[in-house]
Amino acid sequence: ARGVSGNLITYNVLIGEHLKSGLVDEAMCLWKRVHKLGLVPNSMTYSFMIDGLCKICLLNVAKGLFTKMKMRGLVPTLSDYNSLVASLCKESSLEQARRVFQEMRDSNYVPDVVSFNTMIDGLLKAGDVQYAKELLNEMVQMGQMPDVFTYTVLINRLSKLGQVDEAKGIFERMVSLGVKPDSHVYDSLLKGVLSEGEAEEIIDLLRRMADHGVVLDSKI
């Protein structure tokens, strides 16, 4: 970081690259130098910092910058919100994640597939299956197409909870919407069906896997 001078765009890029490489101290030195040079951090500077700090699990620092950014009248991006929600879910701070998710919506941002997937995954890990399913319905109503990840986490969790009929319903919905199940989806569903000992359904699923060219996980 030594000997670097230049405009704010240069510093933004350098901060982002240093954080991406896990060079936190160097990134923080650049952040301080921005202020020392009399440059005023913009939304991009804060975005690079928030995203980078979230990815290296320095959530408290990221949250502090997020608050500071808003106090300065800068508007966080959808990506900033997604980064914070993902980190909060990762740390099992689900209530805070829900608040940030709601704040994002109150700020007139339309949650994207990443936003919904992050919240649905976090909710399922916390055991809140009902709200996760409500978010799935809301996602579709808003015109956001759930992807393989969305369905995989739902089917996996429902199967593990023994709610196999629910998992099968989500699977059929997935197929009807044209989303192609991958091996993770089939593995989760097969494990659920196997636990119920339904031979015909097992055979049917194996046939469907073969039709789609999906290879069975050897661990099942």
Sequence and secondary structure as in RCSB ss.txt:
>XXXX:A:sequence
ARGVSGNLITYNVLIGEHLKSGLVDEAMCLWKRVHKLGLVPNSMTYSFMIDGLCKICLLNVAKGLFTKMKMRGLV
PTLSDYNSLVASLCKESSLEQARRVFQEMRDSNYVPDVVSFNTMIDGLLKAGDVQYAKELLNEMVQMGQMPDVFT
YTVLINRLSKLGQVDEAKGIFERMVSLGVKPDSHVYDSLLKGVLSEGEAEEIIDLLRRMADHGVVLDSKI
>XXXX:A:secstr
 TT    HHHHHHHHHHHHHTT HHHHHHHHHHHHHTT    HHHHHHHHHHHHHTT HHHHHHHHHHHHHTT  
  HHHHHHHHHHHHHTT HHHHHHHHHHHHHTT    HHHHHHHHHHHHHTT HHHHHHHHHHHHHTT    HHH
HHHHHHHHHHTT HHHHHHHHHHHHHTT    HHHHHHHHHHHHHHT HHHHHHHHHHHHHTT    TT 
